[in-house]
Amino acid sequence: MNKYLVIYHAPVSAVKAMASATDEEKAAAMQPWFAWKEEMGEHLLDMGSPLFGGLKLNDNGTAVASQKEVTGYSMIQAASYDQAKELLIGHPHLRNGACEIEVHEAISM
């Protein structure tokens, strides 16, 4: 099986909404993610974690705030990109129509 890095993107408005949510609202929002985790079984290598902020580093040693809306990651395994795509159909992150998922194959070195 091949390994795939799943990168979650969300608009700033969704990030702000989650940041201002109550603990109960955050817990409720995570329930579909935990259900997805169970459904994935052996295909889920690492649930990953939410990401916040970020820096864009330059070769001259400077860093500026990232303007990318990267909000988290996971690692999955699948036989092909097609299977990876099938595994991600219906992912809870995509329930907000403004959110997106990016998938990249991790190549063995």
Order of alpha helices (4+ residues) and beta strands (2+ residues): beta-alpha-alpha-beta-beta-beta-beta-alpha-beta
